[in-house]
Amino acid sequence: MTAIPILNGVYTSAQGDFVASYPINREPIVQDSGMIAKGFLRPAPGVTQMGTGPGADRGSINWNGICYRVMGSKLVSVSSAGAVTVLGNIAGSDVCAFDYSFDRLGINGGGNLYYSTGAAPSRVTDPDLGNVIDMLWMNSHFMMTDGEYIVVTELSDPTAINPLKYGSSEESPDPVTGLMKVRGELYACNRLTIEVFEYIGGNGFPLQRNASALIEKGCVGPRAKAYIGDTFAFVGGGKNEAVGVYLAGPGQAAKISTQEIDELLATLSDAELYEINCEARIDKDEQRLLIHLPNTTCVFYISASNAAGEKVWTFLNSGVQFENPYGPRNATWCYSKWIVADAEGRIGYLDYTVSTQFGEIAGYQFDTKLLYNGGAYAILGSVELVGNVGRGGKIFFSSTVDGRTWSQEQAISGGDIGQRAQRLQWRPGRRFQQWMGLRFRGADAGTDSYARLEADIETLLS
């Protein structure tokens, strides 16, 4: 029997390239399970519903131990039991930015800046504020950008703006797309560059640019970035470069996207790139970067990538045939749970005991590395998936000899609930001349995980 890796697979593009195929709705875990495998695929966490809000989710934060969200046009608080309390209005339909000071919560939505003390939000109406596309709190100031200037609130009055204290990011003429705070420094993310500012205080603009820390990559939009790995990740690129995904470093950026992720980003328009929303989930010895695109969510696993020695990516989607964009968004750690919500206003928490999303089945799929028999003709006699089974559902198997077209699926039972000794075996008896790829798919509420795939390959005389 031949062992075949399953953490990611390979197929061929229309141009004839060999392309990596990443699991859909399955998480790769790099962990030594003894003689079985060095890793396994488990279901991505499902979502158990706990409440319903007044509209589509636009973002969330944990402030003073309470989960606050903007849903539709409302700022709401969500209790540990899922009860929703409407606090007031937030304009727009965009994804909001949140941050807080010692005594107030700041919310940026619909081009405005709002404050809340846990009650109805109030909009900052100072005419010198302008249009706000991003916001954060740092060194006793709320700091904003309108795409051209960096604007700070007054120390003595967070609702006041002094136009004489505007700052700018002047290394490159590209627009400012957002702000980040890392280790007490402000990162002004421009479209093609990222400039770093140190806080110096004083009576004027309280920041000073650190010229030696300039990163010659930029970010595509206000929400296309997330704090992770003691720095931040962002979607963007430099002058005359295609868009990729990077981790910011001191004066440089390390690329973490692969050819396949870059090609996916290249299909998006500038408007779609600007609307990308990134979030981080740090949980269960893993740091996950989620990049929400119009039709799918790409997930990068930092810990698994370090352990595997390669870039580990997967996709998340909703729907029985994973045909819909991933619904659960804006996860916030609160009440010892990851609280999420979706475009339909449903509120829930991430739950590894289920694979359904708000009670709805989310299908999964993963491919294997290619089988190769030294160029000799061969027959794939049998294949067997090894893992933790007996949690219900059927598993569909298909194969390809060209990387583009797939055979008719063969379905077997994954075992009824409790049948943990069930063996997952197929006997396709399919002949191949050079190489073969394998695919496995499911569409049920099961929570089986898979660690190893073995194949019986019989060489034929030429």
C-alpha positions in Angstrom: 0.0 0.0 0.0 1.2 3.5 -0.8 0.6 6.4 1.6 -0.7 9.6 -0.1 -0.6 13.1 1.5 -4.1 14.7 2.0 -3.4 18.1 3.6 -3.5 19.6 0.2 -3.8 18.3 -3.4 -3.0 19.1 -7.0 -5.0 19.6 -10.2 -4.2 21.2 -13.6 -5.3 24.6 -14.8 -6.8 25.4 -18.3 -3.3 26.4 -19.3 -1.8 23.0 -18.3 -0.1 24.1 -15.1 0.0 21.9 -12.1 -1.9 23.9 -9.4 -2.3 23.4 -5.7 -5.8 22.4 -4.5 -6.7 23.4 -1.0 -9.3 21.7 1.2 -12.7 23.3 1.4 -14.3 23.5 4.9 -11.6 21.2 6.3 -8.8 22.4 8.6 -5.3 20.9 8.2 -3.8 20.1 11.6 0.0 19.3 11.7 0.3 16.9 14.6 2.2 13.6 14.9 -0.3 10.8 15.5 2.4 8.1 15.8 2.6 5.6 12.9 -0.6 6.9 11.3 0.4 10.3 9.9 2.1 13.7 10.7 -1.2 15.6 10.4 -4.9 15.3 9.7 -7.9 17.1 8.3 -10.8 17.9 10.6 -14.0 19.7 10.0 -13.9 23.5 10.1 -15.8 24.7 13.2 -19.6 24.9 12.7 -21.8 27.6 14.1 -24.5 27.1 16.8 -27.1 29.9 16.7 -27.8 31.8 19.9 -29.8 34.8 18.7 -30.9 37.1 15.9 -30.0 40.7 15.3 -31.7 43.6 13.4 -29.7 43.2 10.1 -26.6 42.1 8.3 -23.5 41.9 10.5 -21.0 44.7 10.0 -18.4 44.0 12.6 -17.9 43.4 16.3 -15.7 44.0 19.4 -15.4 42.8 23.0 -15.5 45.9 25.2 -15.6 45.7 29.0 -16.6 42.0 28.7 -19.6 42.7 26.5 -20.0 41.8 22.8 -21.0 44.8 20.8 -21.9 44.5 17.1 -23.1 46.7 14.3 -26.0 44.9 12.5 -27.8 46.7 9.7 -28.0 50.3 10.8 -28.0 49.5 14.5 -25.3 49.3 17.2 -26.3 46.4 19.5 -25.0 44.5 22.5 -25.2 40.8 22.6 -25.5 39.0 26.0 -23.9 35.6 26.8 -27.3 34.0 26.2 -27.7 35.7 22.8 -30.1 38.4 23.8 -29.8 41.5 21.6 -30.2 45.0 22.9 -30.4 47.8 20.3 -28.5 50.9 21.4 -28.7 53.3 18.5 -28.0 54.1 14.8 -24.8 53.7 12.8 -24.9 55.0 9.2 -23.9 53.1 6.1 -23.7 49.4 5.1 -19.9 49.0 5.2 -17.8 46.8 7.5 -17.1 48.9 10.6 -13.9 49.6 12.5 -13.9 49.4 16.3 -11.5 50.5 19.0 -11.8 51.8 22.5 -10.2 54.3 25.0 -10.3 54.2 28.7 -13.9 55.5 28.8 -15.6 55.1 25.4 -16.0 52.8 22.5 -15.2 54.2 19.0 -17.0 53.1 15.9 -16.2 54.0 12.3 -19.1 53.3 9.9 -20.6 55.0 6.9 -17.8 57.6 6.8 -18.5 58.8 10.3 -17.0 58.5 13.8 -19.2 57.5 16.6 -18.7 57.1 20.4 -20.6 55.0 22.8 -20.3 54.6 26.6 -22.5 51.5 26.4 -25.6 53.4 25.5 -26.8 55.1 22.4 -23.9 56.2 20.1 -23.2 59.8 19.3 -21.7 61.0 16.1 -18.7 63.3 16.1 -19.8 66.4 14.2 -16.7 68.6 14.2 -16.6 69.9 10.6 -12.8 69.4 10.5 -13.1 65.7 10.8 -14.1 65.0 7.2 -14.9 61.5 5.8 -13.5 58.7 8.0 -12.5 55.5 6.3 -10.5 54.0 9.2 -10.0 54.6 12.9 -8.1 53.4 15.9 -7.1 54.6 19.4 -3.5 55.2 20.4 -1.8 57.2 23.2 -5.0 58.9 24.4 -6.0 60.0 20.9 -8.5 58.6 18.4 -6.7 58.6 15.1 -8.5 58.6 11.7 -7.8 58.9 8.0 -9.9 60.2 5.1 -7.6 58.7 2.5 -5.4 61.8 2.4 -4.6 62.9 5.9 -4.1 61.4 9.3 -6.4 63.2 11.8 -6.1 63.0 15.5 -8.6 64.1 18.2 -7.6 66.6 21.0 -6.3 65.2 24.2 -8.7 67.3 26.3 -11.7 66.6 24.1 -12.1 63.5 21.9 -14.9 65.1 20.0 -12.7 68.0 18.8 -10.4 68.1 15.8 -7.8 70.8 15.2 -7.0 71.2 11.5 -3.6 72.5 12.4 -2.7 69.0 13.7 -3.3 67.1 10.5 -0.6 64.8 9.4 0.2 63.1 6.1 1.9 60.1 4.7 4.2 61.6 2.1 6.7 59.0 1.0 4.5 58.2 -2.0 1.6 60.0 -3.6 -0.6 56.9 -3.3 -3.8 57.3 -1.1 -3.9 56.2 2.6 -6.1 53.1 2.8 -6.1 52.4 6.5 -4.3 52.6 9.9 -2.7 49.9 12.1 -1.2 50.0 15.6 1.7 47.7 16.4 3.9 47.9 19.5 3.0 51.6 20.1 3.7 52.7 16.6 1.2 53.9 14.0 1.4 52.2 10.6 -0.2 54.3 7.8 -1.1 51.8 5.2 -1.1 53.4 1.7 -2.0 51.7 -1.5 1.6 51.1 -2.5 3.6 51.8 0.7 3.3 51.5 4.5 4.9 54.3 6.6 5.6 54.0 10.3 5.1 56.8 12.8 6.4 57.2 16.3 4.4 59.1 19.0 6.2 62.2 20.2 3.4 64.3 21.6 3.7 68.0 21.7 1.4 70.9 20.6 1.3 70.0 16.9 0.8 66.7 15.0 1.9 64.2 17.7 3.5 61.7 15.4 6.9 61.6 13.7 7.7 59.5 10.6 10.4 56.8 11.0 11.9 56.8 7.5 14.0 53.7 8.0 10.9 51.6 8.8 9.2 52.2 5.5 7.6 49.1 3.9 7.5 49.2 0.1 4.2 47.3 -0.1 0.8 48.8 0.4 -2.7 47.6 1.4 -5.7 47.5 -1.0 -8.4 48.7 1.4 -9.4 49.8 5.0 -10.4 46.3 6.2 -7.9 44.3 4.1 -5.6 43.8 7.1 -5.6 42.2 10.5 -3.4 42.0 13.6 -1.8 38.6 13.9 1.5 37.0 14.9 2.6 40.0 16.9 2.4 42.1 13.7 -0.2 42.4 11.0 -1.1 40.7 7.7 -2.4 42.6 4.7 -3.6 42.2 1.2 -1.7 44.4 -1.2 1.5 45.0 -3.1 4.0 47.5 -4.3 4.5 49.7 -7.3 4.0 47.8 -10.5 3.3 44.6 -8.6 0.3 42.2 -8.6 -1.6 41.8 -5.4 -0.6 39.2 -2.8 -0.9 38.6 1.0 2.0 39.7 3.3 3.1 39.8 6.9 4.5 43.1 7.9 8.0 43.2 9.4 10.5 45.9 10.3 11.0 47.8 7.0 9.9 44.8 5.0 7.0 42.4 4.3 7.1 38.7 4.0 4.9 37.1 1.3 2.6 34.3 2.6 0.3 33.9 -0.4 0.9 31.2 -3.0 0.5 31.2 -6.7 -3.0 29.9 -6.4 -4.1 32.6 -3.9 -2.4 35.3 -6.0 -4.3 34.1 -9.1 -7.6 34.2 -7.2 -6.9 37.8 -6.1 -6.0 38.7 -9.7 -9.6 38.0 -10.7 -10.9 40.8 -8.5 -11.6 44.3 -9.7 -10.1 47.3 -7.8 -13.5 47.9 -6.2 -13.7 44.3 -5.0 -10.2 44.5 -3.7 -11.0 47.6 -1.7 -13.9 45.8 0.0 -11.8 42.8 1.2 -12.3 42.1 4.9 -9.6 40.3 6.9 -9.9 38.9 10.4 -7.7 36.9 12.7 -8.7 34.0 15.0 -6.1 32.9 17.4 -7.3 29.7 19.1 -6.3 26.1 19.8 -2.6 26.5 19.2 -3.2 28.1 15.8 -3.2 31.6 14.3 -5.6 31.8 11.5 -5.9 34.7 9.0 -9.3 34.8 7.2 -9.5 36.8 4.0 -13.1 37.3 3.0 -13.5 37.6 -0.8 -16.7 38.0 -2.8 -17.2 34.3 -3.4 -15.0 32.5 -0.8 -12.9 32.9 2.3 -9.2 32.1 2.1 -7.6 30.9 5.4 -3.9 31.0 6.2 -2.6 28.9 9.1 0.6 30.3 10.7 1.4 27.6 13.2 0.6 24.8 10.7 2.7 26.5 8.1 5.7 26.7 10.5 5.3 23.1 11.5 4.9 21.8 7.9 7.6 23.9 6.4 5.2 25.1 3.6 2.4 27.6 3.3 -0.8 26.0 4.5 -4.1 27.4 3.1 -7.7 26.3 3.0 -11.0 27.7 1.8 -14.3 28.3 3.8 -17.7 28.4 2.1 -21.3 27.9 2.9 -23.9 25.7 1.2 -24.3 22.0 0.6 -22.1 22.1 -2.4 -20.0 24.9 -0.8 -21.4 27.2 -3.5 -22.0 30.3 -1.4 -19.6 32.8 0.3 -18.7 31.9 3.9 -21.5 33.3 6.1 -20.1 33.5 9.6 -18.0 36.7 10.0 -16.3 39.0 12.4 -15.5 36.5 15.1 -15.1 38.1 18.6 -13.8 36.3 21.6 -16.3 37.0 24.3 -18.0 34.9 27.0 -15.3 32.2 26.4 -16.6 31.7 22.9 -16.0 33.0 19.4 -19.2 35.0 18.7 -20.0 35.4 15.0 -22.9 36.7 12.9 -23.9 36.6 9.2 -25.6 38.7 6.5 -29.0 37.4 7.5 -28.6 38.7 11.0 -28.1 35.4 12.7 -25.8 35.4 15.7 -24.0 32.3 17.0 -20.7 30.9 18.2 -18.1 28.7 16.6 -18.6 25.1 17.7 -16.2 22.2 17.0 -18.8 19.7 18.0 -20.9 20.4 14.9 -20.0 21.0 11.2 -23.3 22.8 10.3 -23.5 26.6 10.1 -26.5 27.9 11.9 -28.1 24.5 11.5 -27.4 24.3 7.7 -25.1 21.7 6.1 -21.9 23.0 4.7 -20.3 20.5 2.2 -16.6 19.8 2.2 -14.0 18.6 -0.4 -10.3 17.8 -0.5 -8.0 16.5 -3.2 -4.7 14.5 -2.9 -1.3 14.8 -4.2 -0.9 13.0 -7.6 -0.2 9.3 -7.8 2.7 8.5 -10.1 3.9 5.0 -10.9 7.3 5.7 -12.5 5.7 6.3 -15.9 4.4 2.6 -16.0 0.8 1.7 -16.7 -1.0 0.9 -13.5 -4.4 0.1 -12.0 -5.7 1.8 -8.8 -7.1 -1.3 -7.1 -8.3 0.2 -3.8 -8.0 3.2 -1.6 -8.7 3.6 2.1 -9.2 6.7 4.3 -8.0 6.3 7.9 -9.2 8.5 10.7 -11.8 9.1 13.3 -15.1 7.9 11.8 -18.5 6.8 13.0 -20.2 10.2 13.2 -22.6 9.8 10.3 -22.7 10.7 6.7 -21.6 9.5 3.3 -18.2 10.1 1.6 -17.9 10.5 -2.2 -14.8 9.5 -4.1 -13.7 10.4 -7.6 -10.5 10.4 -9.6 -8.9 12.2 -12.6 -6.2 11.2 -15.0 -5.8 14.7 -16.6 -6.4 17.0 -13.6 -9.5 18.6 -15.3 -12.2 16.0 -15.7 -13.3 13.7 -12.9 -14.8 10.2 -12.9 -18.3 9.4 -11.7 -18.4 9.6 -7.9 -18.6 6.4 -5.7 -20.3 6.9 -2.4 -19.8 4.8 0.8 -21.1 5.2 4.3 -18.9 6.8 6.8 -20.5 4.7 9.5 -23.6 5.4 11.6 -23.2 7.3 14.9 -20.9 5.2 17.1 -19.6 2.8 14.4 -16.0 3.9 15.0 -14.5 0.7 13.6 -16.0 1.4 10.1 -13.4 1.2 7.4 -13.6 3.7 4.5 -12.6 1.7 1.5 -13.2 2.0 -2.3 -12.2 -0.3 -5.1 -12.3 1.8 -8.2 -10.2 -0.5 -10.4 -9.3 2.4 -12.6 -6.4 2.2 -15.1 -4.0 5.1 -15.6 -1.0 5.7 -17.9 1.0 8.4 -16.2 -0.5 9.9 -13.1 -3.8 10.1 -11.2 -5.5 12.5 -8.8 -8.1 11.6 -6.1 -10.9 13.7 -4.7 -13.1 13.2 -1.6 -16.3 15.1 -0.9 -19.1 15.1 1.7 -22.4 16.9 2.3 -23.7 16.0 5.7 -23.7 17.0 9.4 -20.9 14.5 10.3 -17.7 15.5 12.1 -15.3 12.8 10.9 -11.6 13.7 10.6 -9.1 12.0 8.3 -5.4 11.4 8.9 -4.1 9.1 6.2 -4.9 7.8 2.8 -3.5 4.5 1.5 -3.7 3.2 -2.1 -3.1 -0.2 -3.7 -1.4 0.4 -7.0 -0.8 -2.5 -9.4 1.8 -2.1 -12.1 0.8 -3.4 -15.6 3.1 -4.8 -18.2 3.7 -2.3 -21.0 
